[in-house]
């Protein structure tokens, strides 16, 4: 192969990688502005406007407390995603046509998010339906996006490419969140009601998602796959994926370790604001500012840990991040109440390890996927990320119920990082990569 050909291939690969980054730039705004900040408080308030005298709404005739409607909708969206992802993943691998499926998932989610502009009055059912559609579509789109990583980056580039993707996502989330917060906090100055400002913020995330998805759809390319057996329906496809993964027990062992420590990560993300408001007596503006700080520093964390991985390998860097998570939680246990400065210090610690631990986990898993099964295996990875993260909140809730202390509840999450560290340390990554049929990078 000539030097000119190699240069041309490298240029094409870089162009495709840059397009790939932009899907994180497009879709991360949904998780930041919609799920993390605005929809959680807004949808229950819409449900409360529709509630009866006892505080219940009745979707499909089922009595549901208005305050629980958002949580139940999120749970139902996870169930939908778990059912759909294996089907879509297997179809993507079988046909080699990921891009049309990515477009369908992205624009379904973007349209549902943009339609949240219409969640005025007591339209809680519309809100629940749009949340279910958008959240499930987000999971499917992310699974397809992740599955491109082994195809667009050779082994030696994968940690850096994955880290840049996460950095793009956090940068977009920070940028749009700043604009949204200006609109929300100064809504009177713009002649808007608080509810209208929230609805504009929700819809803007959908428009952003849809607009910037055009970049990856233009630059990513499909890779034709050899003919495979017809995709099985429903749970049969999920069972077939699990059976195939059992032929690669070391890949399964990594996925188990990831499931455990990622459960801890997701619980810290979801419960940190509860800890800040209930235990540390901090106001909403402080909590939103902390969310923004996490987003900004996660960009630096993702890029910085990507560089560490080039020196020490992805596995050692992830193990180091789990130690850092443990230290951060231990420090959080001792935070004084009513001291926002120290809560911002805690948020900074979370931000610096959050992006890198997620980015390097993704790139590490990409080495463990058998060629030709990228989307199918990443559907299992995405289910571990979204569909299985319930033990952490359960332990958090039980600990608080038994002790009455959110400090005890937050420190209980150390168990996930300690166990995840042990499980990951026991995975022989080089052997796992060879077992999957992939070349072993010099640093891993």
ABEGO torsion letter per residue (X at the ends): XBAAAAAAAAAAAAAAAAAAAAAAAAAAAAAAAAAAAAAAAAAAAAAAAABBAAGBBBBGGBBBBAAAAAAAAAAAAAAAAAAAAAAAAAAAAAAGBAAAAAAAAAAAAAAAAAAAAAABEABAAAAAAAAAAAAAAAAAAAAAAAAAAAAABBAAAAAAAAAAAAAAAAAAAAAAAAAAAAAAAAAAAAGBBAAAAAAAAAAAAAAAAAAAAAAAAAABBBBBBBBBBBBBBEAAAAAAAAAAAAABAAAAAAAAAAAAAAAAAAAAAAAAAAAAAAAAGBBAAAAAAAAAAAAAAAAAAAAAAAAAAAAAEAAAAAAAAAAAAAAAAAAAAABBBGBAAAAAAAAAAAAAAAAAAAAAAAAAAAAABBBGAAAAAAAAAAAAAAAABAAAAAAAAAAAAAAGBAAAAAAAAAAAAAAAAAAAAABBAAAAAAAAGBBBBABX
